[in-house]
Amino acid sequence: MKIRDLDIGYTVWFIKPGKTLSEYGTVKELIYNDGEPQAVVEMGEYTKVIDDTYDIAIGDEGNAKYTGRFK
C-alpha cells in the first residue's frame, strides 16, 4: 500500500525498511511534497512520519488486513 491510498483517520500498521518490528498508529496528516508523499502517524504519545519506503497495511489494532508486502 502507498501513502496515496491512505486517508486521515485510518489505522495503519507499518514496518521500516530493513526491519522486522511493526508499529501501528492513526493517520493524522497527509503531506505531498513534489511527488514524495508522507503520512504523519500518531502512536499514543509519539508521532512518526512515514513514506512509501515503509511496508504499510491498513486495519484495526490487532487485526490489520494484508495490503502491502507483510510476510
Backbone torsions as a table, in degrees:
resi	resn	phi	psi	omega
1	MET	NA	144.4	-179.6
2	LYS	-109.3	162.0	179.5
3	ILE	-56.5	-38.4	-178.5
4	ARG	-60.8	-20.1	-179.4
5	ASP	-87.4	-6.9	-177.5
6	LEU	-89.7	163.7	173.9
7	ASP	-138.9	156.4	178.1
8	ILE	-61.0	134.5	-179.4
9	GLY	98.8	-13.8	178.0
10	TYR	-65.3	141.5	167.3
11	THR	-88.1	127.3	-178.2
12	VAL	-127.6	146.3	169.3
13	TRP	-107.2	142.5	-179.2
14	PHE	-149.7	153.9	178.5
15	ILE	-128.5	129.0	177.2
16	LYS	-66.9	143.4	179.9
17	PRO	-53.5	132.4	178.1
18	GLY	80.7	1.0	-179.1
19	LYS	-110.8	169.6	179.2
20	THR	-119.4	-12.6	-178.9
21	LEU	-85.6	123.4	177.7
22	SER	-92.6	154.0	177.0
23	GLU	-130.7	161.2	177.4
24	TYR	-138.1	160.5	177.8
25	GLY	-176.4	-172.4	-178.0
26	THR	-111.8	132.2	178.6
27	VAL	-69.2	120.4	-179.0
28	LYS	-106.0	-24.0	-176.9
29	GLU	-156.6	144.9	174.2
30	LEU	-118.0	130.7	-176.8
31	ILE	-121.5	130.0	178.3
32	TYR	-116.4	108.5	-176.5
33	ASN	-111.5	89.5	176.5
34	ASP	46.4	52.4	178.5
35	GLY	82.3	5.9	178.2
36	GLU	-115.0	74.3	-175.5
37	PRO	-69.0	147.8	177.1
38	GLN	-137.1	152.8	174.4
39	ALA	-120.3	134.6	173.9
40	VAL	-93.2	118.6	-174.9
41	VAL	-114.0	124.7	177.8
42	GLU	-91.6	128.4	-179.1
43	MET	-126.9	81.8	-176.5
44	GLY	65.4	-118.9	179.9
45	GLU	-80.2	-12.2	-172.9
46	TYR	-107.2	154.7	175.1
47	THR	-127.7	137.4	179.2
48	LYS	-131.7	144.0	175.2
49	VAL	-103.4	124.2	179.1
50	ILE	-117.5	160.1	178.4
51	ASP	-134.8	-170.5	-175.3
52	ASP	-72.6	-2.0	175.2
53	THR	-79.5	-15.6	178.4
54	TYR	-81.9	148.2	167.8
55	ASP	-80.5	127.7	-173.0
56	ILE	-127.1	137.2	173.2
57	ALA	-133.4	146.7	177.0
58	ILE	-106.6	154.7	177.7
59	GLY	157.2	-178.3	178.0
60	ASP	-80.4	157.6	176.0
61	GLU	-53.8	126.4	179.4
62	GLY	79.0	2.5	-176.6
63	ASN	-148.0	50.3	-178.8
64	ALA	-70.6	138.0	174.7
65	LYS	-85.6	142.6	177.6
66	TYR	-69.1	119.5	177.2
67	THR	-140.4	1.8	-178.4
68	GLY	-130.1	-137.6	-177.6
69	ARG	-107.7	19.8	178.9
70	PHE	-58.3	139.5	178.3
71	LYS	-103.6	NA	NA
